[in-house]
Amino acid sequence: MSDFDEADIRAMRREGDLRSFLRDQLRAGRARRDTPSAPPPAPLPPGHRPGTWPTGISPPGPPVQRHPPSAWATALDEYREWLNTADHPDRLDSGQICGCTACTPNNPEENR
């Protein structure tokens, strides 16, 4: 903090400057401690209710589906048909069991 040795302190005591020096050190330390570190938070807008959406605004709705459920079912049936007609060695392997909707046939008897 400072480069004073004992001789400097003795000289300051003789001249009466030691007390003023120490008081200045205390004032500087208090000024650093007492200054606010961050500004206070901004006031909330009028009518603010914590945890709610602002007035006149609503949360987003569910996404719009581009394809109807029947189109998905048709595509799944076509995919199952392609799996059955194409050469898929993993489908013929009895140890390979896939439980996903696409690989599982609609007819439970075909699943055996």
Secondary structure as the mmCIF struct_conf table of DSSP 4:
data_model
#
loop_
_struct_conf.conf_type_id
_struct_conf.id
_struct_conf.beg_label_comp_id
_struct_conf.beg_label_asym_id
_struct_conf.beg_label_seq_id
_struct_conf.end_label_comp_id
_struct_conf.end_label_asym_id
_struct_conf.end_label_seq_id
HELX_RH_AL_P HELX_RH_AL_P1 GLU A 6 GLU A 15
TURN_TY1_P TURN_TY1_P1 GLY A 16 GLY A 16
HELX_RH_AL_P HELX_RH_AL_P2 LEU A 18 ASP A 34
BEND BEND1 THR A 35 THR A 35
BEND BEND2 SER A 37 ALA A 38
HELX_LH_PP_P HELX_LH_PP_P1 PRO A 39 PRO A 45
TURN_TY1_P TURN_TY1_P2 PRO A 46 GLY A 47
TURN_TY1_P TURN_TY1_P3 PRO A 50 GLY A 51
BEND BEND3 THR A 52 THR A 52
HELX_LH_PP_P HELX_LH_PP_P2 TRP A 53 PRO A 54
TURN_TY1_P TURN_TY1_P4 THR A 55 GLY A 56
HELX_LH_PP_P HELX_LH_PP_P3 PRO A 62 GLN A 65
BEND BEND4 ARG A 66 HIS A 67
HELX_RH_AL_P HELX_RH_AL_P3 PRO A 69 THR A 85
BEND BEND5 ALA A 86 ALA A 86
HELX_RH_AL_P HELX_RH_AL_P4 PRO A 89 LEU A 92
TURN_TY1_P TURN_TY1_P5 SER A 94 GLY A 95
BEND BEND6 CYS A 100 CYS A 100
TURN_TY1_P TURN_TY1_P6 THR A 101 CYS A 103
BEND BEND7 THR A 104 THR A 104
BEND BEND8 ASN A 106 ASN A 107
HELX_RH_3T_P HELX_RH_3T_P1 PRO A 108 ASN A 111
#
